[in-house]
């Protein structure tokens, strides 16, 4: 776990609205290493979702440096960032972001479709990823035919399909009850143990403490992170 995967150095981000500037991130720095499971937590408005969007190359910082695999991605143009994002990052969203009009199999295969993979190759990989999340028997159904917990598992399978090695997870339990939330967290732990580097944003301290390392934000700054023992979902 010594290889640097993601590195942020003195990053700032602010938003302007009605002649008022809000500083969301205030010069934060940290590194995430290959194979880690890191949680980012803190109160509402502390900047954690903004930070995850920047890490996922969906947004850009005001100042500071952001590296992925040693590449300075914060200075890349939009096309270059999109290429890195498509090849290196898998996303899991709180709202699932599945396409209701296509099958679960095709939802999971989408990242590979954008890469130009053949239909046979992307369906084979999608089935493999659905099997990892325990839903290979649901491949031909549509998202509205399965439960919320199962939809979140599909979104995790989709993030796995691109074989990016980095998974950014934004409040994955926010729309789930505690039983399904615990099941999703157990699945993330299992995927991490299989080698996926995971960065989790959560407002729930219990889920934050299930990661191998916790980064806590407050008022746009990092409270010094600490090593914690990995827990298991109950």
C-alpha positions, 0 to 999 in steps of 0.5 A: 500500500505504498503506491500513491494513487491520488494526491491533493496539495493545498487545494482551495475551492470557493463559490460565488452567489449574489456577490457573496463568496463562500470558501468551501475548501481552504488549502487541504492536502492529503494522499491516498494510496493503492488499496486503501479504503478511506472515508471522508466525513463531516457535517453538512456544508463542510466541503466533502461532496465538493472535494469528491467531485474534484477528485472525480474530475467533475469539477476543478479547484481554484488553486492547488495541485491534484495528481492521479497516478503521478499525473497533474490532472488539475492542469489538464483540459476538459478532454484530457480530464474526461479521458482520465475519468473514464479510464481510471475512476468508477463512481457510485452516487447516492441517487443510483443514477441508473437509466430506467429505459435500459436493462440492468445488464446494459446499465452496468455495461455503459462504461465499456460502451463509451470505451468502444468495447464490443457488445459481447465483451461489455456484456461478459464483463457486466455479468461478471460484475453483477455476479460480484454484487450478487445480482447476476440473476437480475441482469435482464430486469429494469431498474424500476423492477428491483429494490433500492438496495439492489439498485445501489448494488447495480451502481457499484457493479457499474463502477466496477465494470470499467476495471478502473481500480479507483472507486469514489462513493458519494453517500451510498447509504443515504437513500437506504434503510439501515439493513440495506445500508449495512449490506452496501458497506459490507460489500464495499469492504469486500471489494476493497479486500479484493484490491479496489481503492475506495474513497467514501463520502458519508455523513454517518460516523458509524460508516466512516469508521468502517474504513481503514482510514478516516479523513474528517472535514470541518469548515473546509479544513481537515481535522488530522486523520487517524488510523482506525481498526476496520469494523464490520457491518452489523 
